[in-house]
Amino acid sequence: MKHVVGVADMKIISQPGDIIVTHALGSCLGITIHDPVANVGGMLHVMMPLSHINPEKAKVNPYMFVDTGLPAFFREAYAAGGQKKRMIVKVAGGANVQSNQNDRFEIGSRNFIILKKILWKNNVLIEADDVGGTKARTMYLEIGTGKVSLNSAGVDTEL
């Protein structure tokens, strides 16, 4: 079964044959976690780095922001049986997809910086990433294998 993660959304799945996908990762980040022993995996699609810009929205939907969405995402994975020490983390997105290439807010790079800081503080490493550039990406996670693949401008790659 295929599960679609929308913008400011996440899914945690424990069915080995299932696939999680998120589309149109521009400046947003797609973050996957996979515990190969518990066969638990998930995907988070975050939009913005820090929730202090709109605390009310963060309360309603923590998955909109890296600083509130990431902890909630990991808590859901733990509740499904995943363990932090076994989590494999992969990340994609954080691009500058503006046609004029003038991204003065640098949302994509700021998203990735905040993500790395939070993970580092919690002793979690990123195993693989495909971040930055100018093209949007579609990201897939196969629950049974933990395989993460990307499609960008018609080109398929594996993280």
C-alpha atoms as one frame of an Amber mdcrd trajectory, in Angstrom:
protein
   0.000   0.000   0.000   1.203   3.523  -0.750   0.855   6.254   1.877   1.142
   9.906   0.847   2.611  12.461   3.216   1.389  15.962   2.494   3.052  19.246
   3.342   3.338  19.706   7.130   2.398  16.073   7.615   3.936  12.753   8.646
   3.237   9.033   8.607   4.650   6.169  10.695   4.114   2.712   9.174   5.002
  -0.811  10.280   3.782  -2.861   7.303   6.795  -4.300   5.409   5.226  -4.083
   1.937   4.150  -0.463   2.278   5.722   2.623   0.707   5.554   6.206   1.962
   5.897   9.048  -0.540   5.982  12.823  -0.397   5.927  15.081  -3.424   7.298
  18.509  -4.310  10.084  18.908  -1.759  11.343  22.353  -2.678  12.634  24.341
   0.283  10.760  21.890   2.535  12.584  18.902   3.986  11.567  15.284   3.715
  12.937  13.307   6.657  12.767   9.526   6.807  13.481   7.289   9.762  13.666
   3.522   9.695  14.248   0.960  12.414  15.186  -2.245  10.559  14.732  -4.471
  13.626  11.246  -3.254  14.585  10.347  -2.789  10.896   9.031   0.691  11.657
   9.532   3.582   9.291   8.234   7.047   8.803   8.396  10.193   6.776   8.000
  13.823   7.823   7.503  16.765   5.437   8.363  20.042   7.216   8.022  23.558
   5.792   9.757  25.993   8.115  12.687  25.857  10.547  11.390  27.451  13.755
   7.930  27.594  15.284   8.435  30.880  17.127   7.217  32.688  13.994   3.724
  31.297  14.632   3.287  29.414  17.926  -0.461  29.018  17.365   0.077  27.176
  14.084   2.726  25.014  15.757   0.216  23.979  18.412  -2.367  23.055  15.786
   0.146  21.333  13.488   3.630  20.748  14.927   4.696  19.044  11.662   4.825
  22.400   9.919   8.089  23.291  11.691  11.374  21.434  12.145  11.732  22.308
  15.843   8.278  21.029  16.812   7.663  18.417  14.108  10.865  16.431  14.490
  10.404  15.604  18.209   6.732  14.699  17.658   7.724  12.520  14.688  10.299
  10.590  16.720   7.842  10.152  19.620   5.337   8.559  17.220   8.038   6.213
  15.900   8.951   5.177  19.462   5.283   4.552  20.231   5.179   2.205  17.208
   8.147   0.217  18.538  11.110   1.999  16.971  14.226   2.654  19.024  16.433
   5.715  18.738  19.702   3.768  18.711  18.576   1.810  15.638  17.008   4.671
  13.664  18.442   5.308  10.231  17.799   8.920   9.211  17.821  10.190   5.625
  16.930  13.676   4.411  16.079  15.360   1.104  14.868  18.770  -0.053  16.009
  22.150   1.164  16.306  23.477  -2.383  16.054  26.981  -3.745  13.400  26.527
  -6.410  12.752  30.228  -6.974  12.965  31.067 -10.668  15.178  34.081 -10.031
  17.464  32.148  -7.645  17.156  35.012  -5.142  16.184  33.174  -1.970  16.907
  35.910   0.546  15.151  34.020   3.345  17.145  30.814   2.660  14.351  28.644
   4.043  15.759  25.402   2.650  19.237  25.819   4.093  17.847  27.094   7.409
  15.556  24.047   7.616  18.563  21.746   7.215  20.694  23.653   9.738  17.999
  23.462  12.421  17.417  19.776  11.663  21.118  18.962  12.048  21.326  20.916
  15.322  18.359  19.104  16.856  19.583  15.692  15.752  23.121  16.399  16.961
  21.858  17.499  20.392  20.003  14.191  20.611  22.915  12.025  19.441  21.249
  11.070  16.161  23.217  11.131  12.912  22.007  11.558   9.352  23.072   8.542
   7.302  22.413  10.115   3.895  21.081  13.328   2.435  20.350  15.060  -0.847
  19.804  18.665   0.164  20.081  21.993  -1.636  20.302  22.718  -5.316  17.512
  24.161  -7.394  15.223  21.230  -8.202  12.234  19.850  -6.338  12.282  16.207
  -5.297   9.803  13.407  -4.685  10.896  11.072  -1.883   9.963   7.422  -1.282
  10.567   5.104   1.685  10.072   1.328   1.415   9.190   0.096   4.909  10.356
  -3.501   4.494  13.838  -2.614   3.235  14.393   0.931   4.476  15.322   1.941
   0.926  14.937   5.661   0.296  14.726   6.823  -3.300  14.263  10.185  -4.938
  12.956  11.462  -8.222  14.039  14.888  -9.375  13.354  16.194 -12.868  12.694
  12.629 -14.071  15.946  11.219 -12.658  15.760   8.459 -10.046  18.437   8.110
  -7.349  18.803   6.179  -4.126  19.950   7.619  -0.803
